[in-house]
Amino acid sequence: MDRQTALLVLQLPESPTPDEIHEAFEAHVFALRDFLFRQTVIPQVFRAKVDRLLIASEVGESLGVELPCLDNRLPDLLPLEGTADQVVRSHAENVVRLRTAMAATLDPTCLTRHGECLVRMQSHYLRWMAEWSALQTLEGVHNRPMRDEWPADALADALEEQRNGRTLTPDTERRMQEELLRIRTLDAAAVTA
């Protein structure tokens, strides 16, 4: 990437000072990292952000700007195995571990690695849950927006209650089915994308 393109990515004028370059670069990477921290993990959207982190790495190289990476190792992740409620809890813990590791860096190369892991992990989780729920009938269930994720602890609690033979309230049953439909829809979109 040439210098002019790198400056354009950061929306800087032709002759910025080194401080202006560093501040703009840091703000650019921070915004991408912040998105990965705060948003519902939708693989297609996150993949685009990870691609932007790759471009940010090139920008940094072109402009000679480096940001700190205190630890570039990926955290130990829990396997997705067991019952559906256990898988939901393990996955939620893995997301927390990855996001915590991401907090230790602003280096776009490190963040790219962590973001890629987050995308792969989410895709694997969506596939597992879609396959597990394939026999459940979800006809007539309201389709929620992709970003309207039910909190993992609520989903895991509902799945555990169901697994233990307890009757769910109509609202909890409906919301669980809506979340399973959201997961299936995300998984189907990932397969065809």
Disulfide bonds with the S-S distance in Angstrom:
Cys69-Cys110 2.19
